[in-house]
Amino acid sequence: MARIRIELPDAFPFRTRIPLLITHINHGRHLDNAQLLGLVSEARVRFLKSMGYTELDVEGLGIIVADVAARYRSEAFHGETMVVEMAAHDFHDFGCDLAWRMTDEDSGREIAHGKTGIVFFDYGKRSKAPVPDGFRRRFPA
């Protein structure tokens, strides 16, 4: 079976630490796949906040998640602290990908990596909108 391939950028300008709680763990005693997306969502909110944005206000526009892809690399366990790195790249007219990589802080082993495709959205007009110039300028090609 063919596996998905996810192109990651060379550098990640943002990183955050997130400890794994018991609520992140499934019956197999490792990180639950649905909880992984929740951790990545938390990292996305922190990434935007680090630039003075929220998911509803990136220079006057909101964002919506258009697609998500993930590759699991190893298990993660209760009590470990995840380091999630994130970068915006692969821009198009209305959005970009937020690439991410999650590793265990102590061992450095990669847990997963992936991307979240976002589209900018004007909630007043209920329509997609072009990427704000100020946001795009933060991430030179």
Secondary structure as UniProt FT lines:
FT   STRAND          14..19
FT   HELIX           22..24
FT   TURN            27..28
FT   HELIX           33..50
FT   TURN            51..52
FT   TURN            55..56
FT   STRAND          57..58
FT   TURN            59..60
FT   STRAND          61..72
FT   TURN            78..79
FT   STRAND          81..92
FT   TURN            93..94
FT   STRAND          95..104
FT   TURN            105..107
FT   STRAND          110..122
FT   TURN            123..126
FT   STRAND          127..128
FT   HELIX           133..137
//
